[in-house]
């Protein structure tokens, strides 16, 4: 259980470390800007992560979709709320979003298995 999530998380962590080891100030500043964007502000972080998820689905970035689904779940976003985000992305992005929605549902189910097994 949680195999997709664990493989994704390990790969992301490993590769982000390698990227940041390049000592490129441009890359480090971009990563920092990304982190700052999702901090609490006029919009709560939870809302920003759901916005990031919808945008990622429209942009068709499976890695970003997985990242934002993970963050949303960490912030207590329910499956029903996530499905509504998927619906918004589908309306904005059109049918090209459907394959990414399939993979998003598969990842969400895998992630929920991971969350449940870590609680036990």
N, C-alpha and C positions, 0 to 999 in steps of 0.2 A: 504494500500500500504506500501511496505517496511517492512512487518511483519517478514519475515524470517531474514532480516538484523537486525532489532531492537532486536529480541529475541536472535540472535547470539551475538550481541554486548553487550547486558546486561549480558548474561551468561558469556561471556569471561571476561568482566571487573570484575564481582563479584568473579569469581573463581580465577582470577589472583591476586586479593587483598588477598584472603584467602591463596593462595600459598605463596605469599611474606610475609604474617604475620607469617609464620613458623620460620622466622629468620635463615633459612639455608643459610650459606654463599655460598655453592655450587650452590644452586638454584638461589640466587641473582646474582652470578657471571655469570651463564649461561644466565640469562635474559639480563644482561648488555652486554654480548658478542653478543647476538642476535641483540640487538639494535645497537651496534657499526658496525656490519657487513653490515647493510643497509645504513650507512651514505655515503655521497658523498666521492668519492675517484677517482682512475683512471677510474672507471666506475661510471656513475651517479646513484643516488638512484633509479630513474625510471627504469633503465636497471636491477639493482639488484633485484628490486621487481618482474619484469617479469621473471627473472631467478628463483627466489624463487617460483613463481607460477608454472613454468614448472616442477621444481623439486618436488614440493608438489603434483602435479598431478601424476607424475611417482611414487611417494611414496604412493599415494592413501590416503592422509590425508585431509579429507573434511574440518576440522577446519582450517588447514593451507591454503588450497585453498581459503576459504572465506576470511581469513585475507589478503592474497596477492591480491586478486581481489579488496578488499576494498582499500588497499594502492595504487594499480595501478590506480583506479578511482580517488582517491584523488590527484594523481600526473598527472592527465590528459591523461592517457592511454585510447585510444579509444576502442570501442567495436570491431572494425575490427582488431586492434592490439592484443587485448586479444584473439580473435578467432585464430589468427596466432600462438600465444603462445600455445593455446590448441592443434593446429595441430602438433607443435613440440613435445609436451608432448605425443601425440598419437603415433607419429612415434617412439619416444624413448621408451615409455612404452608398446606399443602394445594395443591390444583390451581391456585389463583389465582396461584401462583408461576411456573407454567409459561411464560406469556408473557415474564416477566422473565428466566427462565432462557434462553429463546431469544435474547433481546437480549444477555444476558451472554455466551453462547457466541460470538455474532457479534462482540461487542466484544473478547473474549479472543483470537479468531483474528486480528482486526485489530491488536490490541496486539502479539501475537507477531510478526506481519509487521513492525511498527514496530521492535521490539527487534532482530530479525534484521538488518534493513537498517541499523540504526545501528551494529551490530557490524562490518559489512563495509566 
